[in-house]
Amino acid sequence: MPSKPIARCLNRVSILIRGWKSTILSTASHGGLAETALNSISEPLEDIIKTAKPTITAIGLGGAGSNIVTWIKEQGIAGVKLIAAPEFGAESMDSIKEDLLGSDLVFLVAGFGGGTGRGSAPVIAELTRDAGVPTIGCITLPFAFERASWDKSRDGIKKLRKNCDMVVLIDNERLRQVAGDLPLKPALGIANELVGSFVKNITETITLPSLINIDYADLRTIMERGGISSIGIGEGESENRVSGAVAQALATPLLDITNISTSKGVLIHIAGGEDMTLEEVAKVGEMVAEKVPHAAKIAWGARVDPDLEGKVRVMAVLTGVKSTFIGRKKPMRAEKKDNHYLYGQG
């Protein structure tokens, strides 16, 4: 029997639930007692759901971080407070502290090619750690030619790791594999889109009704001692769209890591058109789990995006990975050969 689109399956469940409620009301022997009973149950549940939603804040530090937060705002996002802090100093610390404390989850977004983001991110991370707020660092690394920034960036990451639950790194050198032939402005915009999409996807599958929501408690479990993390994104269409998307996401992580199979945890976000089936969503999870057999926890969420009709897009966040970036003394230089990029010591 062919798989039915997941949106249609869940809609059928919703219809059944409404029918169940209607049956109770119509067969009640005491007039309005059944409706009163149902309302007395549903109203407290709605209040609990509202209060249970985590408060999420994303703060962009420095020029690069602020650009990414601006991109997120322009795309439209629900369930998150956005803060852009292009400049950082003692006078702005009190305001930032007030904005962040009281959050249930904080994304620190910064580029480590410049001094503002690199210098302020570890300070803010220490503030949120002391306050007991779970924190994810989202950092873009400098290009190989930015040698003056390389050692400082590596030192900054080491400081950030001490205070963040998880640090997601995107290496601009790795981006050259997918954007090397693009004009400069759109090529640099890809980093903004990748980090912005990560924040947007994770936030909305926690705070908004989705086909499959990422449970906040599961996210917390994956974040614990998450360490260095890497993002891979893939997209597929036609008959083999799921296998194609998963293969692409896992084959091109945007950080130089030694072995993806040793990842300690995986966070998966799946998006597709109205034609995406439940079987396809489940297959994504199975294929990723097969590639990371040592992962202690896998959490995943799925949403329908009308713009992806006929396509499936997979974002895989691998946590607890070992990256050559931390121990490397020199940046890896990307050299193109036969349409592939090879990496050597710079």
PLY file of the C-alpha trace (Angstrom):
ply
format ascii 1.0
element vertex 346
property float x
property float y
property float z
element edge 345
property int vertex1
property int vertex2
end_header
0.00 0.00 0.00
1.54 3.37 -0.98
2.53 5.74 1.81
0.18 8.62 2.47
1.54 12.16 2.88
2.27 12.77 6.56
0.19 15.96 6.66
-2.89 14.00 5.50
-2.28 11.27 8.13
-2.10 13.78 10.96
-5.13 15.62 9.65
-7.04 12.33 9.83
-6.02 11.96 13.49
-7.26 15.49 14.18
-10.63 14.67 12.56
-10.97 11.53 14.70
-10.28 13.49 17.89
-12.89 16.12 17.00
-15.38 13.34 16.24
-14.66 11.72 19.61
-15.37 14.98 21.42
-18.57 15.51 19.41
-19.79 12.00 20.28
-19.26 12.58 24.00
-21.22 15.82 23.89
-24.10 14.38 21.85
-24.53 11.30 24.04
-24.30 13.09 27.36
-27.34 12.32 29.50
-27.09 15.42 31.62
-27.28 18.28 29.19
-24.28 20.54 29.52
-22.39 18.45 32.06
-20.16 16.75 29.48
-19.24 20.01 27.81
-18.52 21.58 31.18
-16.32 18.62 32.11
-14.39 18.79 28.83
-13.87 22.53 29.15
-12.70 22.14 32.75
-10.04 19.74 31.48
-9.01 21.60 28.31
-8.64 25.05 29.87
-6.03 24.03 32.46
-4.23 22.01 29.77
-4.04 25.09 27.52
-2.60 27.08 30.44
-0.03 24.36 31.11
0.97 24.22 27.44
1.46 27.99 27.31
3.64 28.05 30.43
5.55 24.94 29.33
6.85 26.59 26.17
10.52 27.46 26.73
11.64 31.08 26.46
14.33 31.20 23.77
16.71 34.07 23.01
19.19 34.45 20.13
21.83 37.16 20.44
24.14 38.17 17.60
27.52 39.47 18.77
29.72 41.67 16.59
29.19 42.42 12.92
28.85 38.84 11.66
26.58 37.73 14.52
24.34 40.76 14.13
24.06 40.14 10.37
22.90 36.59 11.02
20.28 37.71 13.57
19.08 40.32 11.06
18.72 37.57 8.43
16.63 35.50 10.87
14.39 38.49 11.58
13.89 39.16 7.87
12.87 35.54 7.27
10.29 35.76 10.03
10.53 33.59 13.11
8.20 32.82 15.99
8.95 31.86 19.57
12.32 33.56 19.99
13.61 36.94 21.17
16.23 38.38 18.79
19.03 40.69 19.96
21.71 42.29 17.76
24.79 43.61 19.60
27.25 44.94 16.97
29.25 46.63 19.71
30.09 45.27 23.13
31.28 47.05 26.24
30.73 47.53 29.95
27.89 49.96 29.29
25.95 47.37 27.25
26.54 44.46 29.64
23.69 45.31 32.03
21.20 45.56 29.16
22.35 42.25 27.65
22.21 40.57 31.06
18.64 41.74 31.57
17.61 40.45 28.13
19.19 37.02 28.57
18.42 36.07 32.15
15.06 34.42 32.49
15.54 32.57 29.18
15.29 28.78 29.06
17.67 28.54 26.11
20.16 30.99 24.58
21.83 30.92 21.15
25.08 32.90 21.03
25.78 33.78 17.39
29.13 35.27 16.35
31.87 35.28 13.74
35.34 34.61 15.11
37.19 36.37 12.30
36.85 39.73 14.08
37.55 40.85 17.62
34.08 41.82 18.87
32.35 38.47 18.48
35.43 36.49 19.49
35.98 38.58 22.61
32.38 38.94 23.79
31.01 35.42 23.19
33.02 33.72 26.01
32.03 36.54 28.40
28.31 36.19 27.64
28.59 32.38 27.82
30.06 32.65 31.32
27.17 34.91 32.32
24.53 32.43 31.11
26.34 29.47 32.66
26.47 31.16 36.05
22.74 31.83 35.71
22.06 28.19 34.84
20.75 28.98 31.34
21.44 26.26 28.69
23.52 27.86 25.94
24.39 26.93 22.36
27.24 28.77 20.68
26.88 29.19 16.89
30.23 30.30 15.48
31.63 30.89 11.99
35.40 30.38 11.67
37.76 32.57 9.61
39.11 31.75 6.17
42.57 30.21 5.84
44.05 33.48 4.59
42.99 35.22 7.82
46.05 33.81 9.58
46.18 36.60 12.15
42.76 35.52 13.39
43.37 31.78 13.32
45.16 31.22 16.64
42.92 33.75 18.39
39.84 31.97 17.06
41.05 28.60 18.32
41.77 30.06 21.76
38.33 31.71 21.76
36.63 28.40 20.98
38.43 26.71 23.87
37.17 29.41 26.24
33.66 29.17 24.81
33.54 25.38 25.28
34.03 25.78 29.02
30.80 27.73 29.38
28.54 26.54 26.55
26.58 23.31 26.59
27.20 22.92 22.87
29.28 24.85 20.30
28.24 24.55 16.65
31.10 25.51 14.31
30.91 26.41 10.63
34.25 26.62 8.86
34.29 29.18 6.05
36.92 27.08 4.27
34.46 24.20 4.08
31.87 26.58 2.64
34.12 26.99 -0.37
33.09 23.49 -1.39
29.50 24.62 -1.93
29.88 28.33 -2.64
33.36 28.78 -4.07
32.12 29.71 -7.53
29.47 32.18 -6.37
29.96 35.97 -6.33
31.35 37.22 -3.01
28.18 38.66 -1.49
25.88 35.64 -2.00
28.74 33.29 -1.06
29.23 35.00 2.29
25.47 35.10 2.71
25.40 31.29 2.77
27.06 31.26 6.20
24.38 33.64 7.49
21.67 31.41 6.05
23.15 28.21 7.49
23.48 29.51 11.04
20.18 31.39 10.76
18.38 28.28 9.48
19.79 26.22 12.34
18.47 28.67 14.96
15.12 29.08 13.16
14.54 25.35 12.56
15.38 24.25 16.08
13.41 27.07 17.70
10.24 26.62 15.65
10.14 22.83 16.00
10.26 23.34 19.78
7.87 26.27 20.18
5.41 25.92 17.28
3.04 23.11 16.32
4.95 20.93 13.85
4.37 17.57 12.21
6.89 16.18 14.69
8.13 18.50 17.42
11.58 18.36 18.97
11.01 17.83 22.67
12.79 20.44 24.77
13.87 17.79 27.30
15.42 15.72 24.48
17.29 18.78 23.24
18.64 19.36 26.77
19.85 15.76 26.89
21.71 16.09 23.58
23.19 19.43 24.63
24.67 18.07 27.87
28.41 17.81 27.30
27.66 18.26 23.61
31.06 19.82 23.08
32.02 20.71 19.52
29.22 20.14 17.02
28.94 20.25 13.25
26.10 20.90 10.81
25.47 19.09 7.56
22.63 19.98 5.17
21.35 17.97 2.23
18.44 18.18 -0.19
17.00 15.56 -2.47
14.21 15.24 -5.02
12.69 12.63 -7.31
12.45 8.95 -6.36
15.56 8.73 -4.16
15.17 12.10 -2.48
15.50 10.80 1.10
18.69 8.81 0.57
20.13 11.66 -1.47
19.39 14.27 1.18
20.79 12.16 4.03
23.92 11.21 2.09
24.62 14.84 1.23
24.03 16.05 4.79
26.41 13.49 6.29
29.06 13.62 3.53
29.70 17.37 3.73
29.69 18.52 7.37
30.69 22.19 7.52
33.55 21.46 9.89
36.65 19.32 9.40
35.90 16.32 11.65
37.75 13.05 11.93
34.90 10.51 11.97
31.15 11.16 12.04
30.41 7.67 13.38
31.86 8.66 16.77
29.30 11.46 17.27
27.81 11.38 20.77
24.42 12.73 19.74
22.44 13.81 16.69
19.80 16.47 16.19
17.82 16.04 12.96
15.49 18.53 11.29
13.46 17.33 8.29
11.48 19.57 5.95
9.46 18.69 2.87
6.43 19.56 0.82
2.86 18.44 1.39
3.72 15.20 -0.42
6.30 14.13 2.18
5.26 10.81 3.76
5.59 9.42 7.26
7.62 6.55 5.82
10.13 9.04 4.38
10.46 10.89 7.68
11.08 7.62 9.54
13.59 6.53 6.90
15.65 9.68 7.45
15.97 8.85 11.14
16.89 5.23 10.41
19.56 6.16 7.85
21.19 8.72 10.13
21.12 6.33 13.11
22.86 3.69 10.99
25.72 6.10 10.23
26.20 7.16 13.85
25.89 3.89 15.79
27.55 5.26 18.92
25.19 8.21 19.39
23.64 8.00 22.85
20.68 10.19 21.86
18.97 11.15 18.62
16.25 13.82 18.58
14.35 14.87 15.49
11.61 17.11 14.26
9.77 17.56 10.96
7.83 20.39 9.34
5.96 20.88 6.08
7.21 23.69 3.86
5.00 24.37 0.79
8.05 25.74 -1.06
9.67 22.29 -0.94
7.03 20.44 -2.95
8.66 17.33 -4.41
11.76 17.75 -2.23
13.10 16.68 1.15
15.67 18.74 3.06
17.65 17.29 5.96
19.75 19.17 8.53
21.87 16.93 10.75
23.67 18.38 13.77
26.38 16.01 15.00
27.38 16.65 18.63
30.50 15.65 20.54
32.62 15.37 17.38
36.39 15.50 17.26
37.58 18.29 15.01
41.07 18.77 13.65
40.45 22.53 14.02
41.08 22.46 17.79
44.49 20.82 17.68
45.66 22.20 14.34
48.33 24.88 14.43
47.76 26.09 10.89
44.54 26.54 8.90
43.66 23.99 6.27
44.07 25.36 2.75
41.41 24.34 0.24
42.69 23.41 -3.22
40.32 22.56 -6.03
41.06 19.55 -8.19
38.64 17.80 -10.55
35.72 19.79 -9.05
36.61 18.67 -5.51
38.35 20.55 -2.72
41.41 18.97 -1.13
42.73 20.23 2.20
46.38 20.65 3.13
48.33 22.56 5.76
48.44 26.29 5.02
0 1
1 2
2 3
3 4
4 5
5 6
6 7
7 8
8 9
9 10
10 11
11 12
12 13
13 14
14 15
15 16
16 17
17 18
18 19
19 20
20 21
21 22
22 23
23 24
24 25
25 26
26 27
27 28
28 29
29 30
30 31
31 32
32 33
33 34
34 35
35 36
36 37
37 38
38 39
39 40
40 41
41 42
42 43
43 44
44 45
45 46
46 47
47 48
48 49
49 50
50 51
51 52
52 53
53 54
54 55
55 56
56 57
57 58
58 59
59 60
60 61
61 62
62 63
63 64
64 65
65 66
66 67
67 68
68 69
69 70
70 71
71 72
72 73
73 74
74 75
75 76
76 77
77 78
78 79
79 80
80 81
81 82
82 83
83 84
84 85
85 86
86 87
87 88
88 89
89 90
90 91
91 92
92 93
93 94
94 95
95 96
96 97
97 98
98 99
99 100
100 101
101 102
102 103
103 104
104 105
105 106
106 107
107 108
108 109
109 110
110 111
111 112
112 113
113 114
114 115
115 116
116 117
117 118
118 119
119 120
120 121
121 122
122 123
123 124
124 125
125 126
126 127
127 128
128 129
129 130
130 131
131 132
132 133
133 134
134 135
135 136
136 137
137 138
138 139
139 140
140 141
141 142
142 143
143 144
144 145
145 146
146 147
147 148
148 149
149 150
150 151
151 152
152 153
153 154
154 155
155 156
156 157
157 158
158 159
159 160
160 161
161 162
162 163
163 164
164 165
165 166
166 167
167 168
168 169
169 170
170 171
171 172
172 173
173 174
174 175
175 176
176 177
177 178
178 179
179 180
180 181
181 182
182 183
183 184
184 185
185 186
186 187
187 188
188 189
189 190
190 191
191 192
192 193
193 194
194 195
195 196
196 197
197 198
198 199
199 200
200 201
201 202
202 203
203 204
204 205
205 206
206 207
207 208
208 209
209 210
210 211
211 212
212 213
213 214
214 215
215 216
216 217
217 218
218 219
219 220
220 221
221 222
222 223
223 224
224 225
225 226
226 227
227 228
228 229
229 230
230 231
231 232
232 233
233 234
234 235
235 236
236 237
237 238
238 239
239 240
240 241
241 242
242 243
243 244
244 245
245 246
246 247
247 248
248 249
249 250
250 251
251 252
252 253
253 254
254 255
255 256
256 257
257 258
258 259
259 260
260 261
261 262
262 263
263 264
264 265
265 266
266 267
267 268
268 269
269 270
270 271
271 272
272 273
273 274
274 275
275 276
276 277
277 278
278 279
279 280
280 281
281 282
282 283
283 284
284 285
285 286
286 287
287 288
288 289
289 290
290 291
291 292
292 293
293 294
294 295
295 296
296 297
297 298
298 299
299 300
300 301
301 302
302 303
303 304
304 305
305 306
306 307
307 308
308 309
309 310
310 311
311 312
312 313
313 314
314 315
315 316
316 317
317 318
318 319
319 320
320 321
321 322
322 323
323 324
324 325
325 326
326 327
327 328
328 329
329 330
330 331
331 332
332 333
333 334
334 335
335 336
336 337
337 338
338 339
339 340
340 341
341 342
342 343
343 344
344 345
